[in-house]
Amino acid sequence: MNIIENLYEGNIDPAASIVPRNPEYRVFIQKISDAMLEWKKKLSEDEFAELERLLDLRRELEILQARESFMQGFKIAGQMMVEVLNEKD
């Protein structure tokens, strides 16, 4: 299969295959995990469930923002390629 077919078939999922190489990524993940454990100790079960719902909403927003950023970047890259290919040497 070529890349267009793979994209159409859903075999290419950039968001699922991204593994940040920045060392700060794991530091932040650990900080979030530690903070969530602390909040779980401080809050009642219902309050913690509310916090989790709020964080889930925030994650959904971040997913939408990432999707829009990806699409915008893809469009810009396409425009750049058109410009490069149309440029006369």
C-alpha positions in Angstrom: 0.0 0.0 0.0 1.2 3.5 -0.7 1.0 6.3 1.8 -2.3 7.7 0.5 -4.0 4.2 0.8 -2.5 3.8 4.3 -3.8 7.2 5.3 -7.3 6.4 3.9 -7.4 3.0 5.6 -6.5 4.6 8.9 -3.2 2.8 9.2 -1.4 6.1 9.7 -2.1 7.8 13.0 0.5 10.4 13.8 -1.0 11.3 17.2 -0.8 7.6 18.3 2.8 7.2 17.2 4.3 10.3 18.7 6.7 9.5 21.4 8.2 12.7 22.7 12.0 12.6 22.9 12.3 15.7 25.0 13.6 14.6 28.4 11.3 17.1 30.0 8.3 15.1 28.9 8.8 12.3 31.3 9.5 14.8 34.1 6.2 16.5 33.5 4.4 13.1 33.3 5.8 12.2 36.7 4.9 15.6 38.2 1.3 15.2 37.0 1.1 11.6 38.3 2.5 12.7 41.7 0.1 15.7 41.9 -2.9 13.5 41.0 -2.0 11.1 43.9 -1.8 14.1 46.3 -5.2 15.4 45.1 -6.7 12.0 45.5 -5.6 12.0 49.1 -6.9 15.5 49.8 -10.3 15.3 48.1 -13.4 13.3 48.8 -14.2 10.5 46.3 -16.9 12.7 44.6 -14.6 15.8 44.5 -11.8 13.8 43.0 -14.3 12.4 40.4 -15.2 16.0 39.5 -11.6 16.9 39.1 -11.0 14.0 36.8 -14.0 15.1 34.7 -12.6 18.6 34.4 -9.2 17.2 33.4 -10.9 14.9 30.8 -12.5 18.0 29.3 -9.2 19.8 29.2 -7.6 16.7 27.5 -10.4 16.8 24.9 -9.7 20.5 24.2 -5.9 19.7 23.9 -6.7 17.0 21.4 -8.8 19.4 19.3 -6.0 22.0 19.5 -3.4 19.4 18.4 -5.6 18.3 15.5 -6.0 21.9 14.3 -2.3 22.6 14.7 -1.5 19.4 12.7 -3.9 20.3 9.9 -2.6 23.9 9.7 1.0 22.7 9.6 0.1 20.2 6.8 -1.6 22.9 4.8 1.5 25.2 5.2 3.8 22.3 4.1 1.6 21.7 1.1 1.7 25.4 0.2 5.4 25.4 0.5 5.7 22.4 -1.8 3.5 24.1 -4.4 5.7 27.2 -4.2 8.9 25.2 -4.5 7.6 23.2 -7.4 6.3 26.3 -9.3 9.5 28.3 -8.7 11.5 28.9 -11.8 15.3 28.4 -11.5 
